[in-house]
Amino acid sequence: MSYIKFDTVVLSPELRMEADNLGDARFVNNRKRAVQQNKEGRMGNDPDTIATFLVRDRRGVRGEMAFALMTEADQRSWSMIRAIGVQSVAQGTDPADVVLVSADGIDVAVDVKTTEYSRGRLLIGTEKVHANTVYALVYEDFMGRFHYKGATTFDRATALLNEGIATLKSRDTIWVEAKDLVDIETCVAEIAAKTAARQAAKRLG
């Protein structure tokens, strides 16, 4: 089963505008909220820093939409991308960007990461880890085209870290180079197998 139908896509002007508006809305709901809770360390009130976060949030939504186009995602995934609210992994309100269905019918969450660099890295914050998540990397080039780069899982990223291939950066973030990513089909199959094993154990327990 091939999930990537298009390696490269371009958002329509309408989708691009919607993505940027959604990015702004996410910023207000998440980043601004962090400031209100006296967590100014990452952002503060510096206009340039705030602008940088806005750009990142906009790019992130554009990448999610691009990945949805690449995989011909269903309406469920588009609704998840368009949902506005306080996204909190700890509270279970940030489950995924896109959902792919494995060969045996198991839903697998995909967290889409977007980079502006052709040799970009996929960053996984260890505080944001979901056991059932695949992490996919999308590259947005200077002409606004989006390119699928590959995927990984937390277990794979951790193994690369232990082998000295991936890097652990500040704030407990694992950096995986694009060249060390694998195909998303492999990742989905691995997560689905783990999910099926947990479900079977639960039934027996």
Number of C-alpha atoms within 10 A of each C-alpha: 6 8 16 18 11 15 15 18 17 18 17 9 9 8 14 20 14 17 25 19 15 21 24 19 18 22 23 16 15 15 22 17 14 17 15 9 8 9 13 14 9 12 18 14 12 8 10 10 13 17 12 11 18 20 15 18 23 22 22 22 26 28 28 26 28 30 30 22 20 20 18 15 16 13 11 11 21 17 12 15 19 17 14 16 14 16 16 12 14 11 9 9 11 16 19 20 25 25 23 22 14 18 12 10 9 17 17 22 23 27 22 23 22 28 22 16 12 14 12 18 24 28 21 21 16 14 11 13 16 20 13 19 22 28 26 26 27 31 25 23 13 10 7 14 15 26 23 20 25 20 27 25 27 20 12 17 24 18 13 17 16 12 10 10 15 20 19 19 11 8 9 12 16 22 20 25 17 20 11 17 21 16 15 23 18 14 24 27 18 18 22 23 15 13 17 14 12 12 12 11 10 9 8 7 6
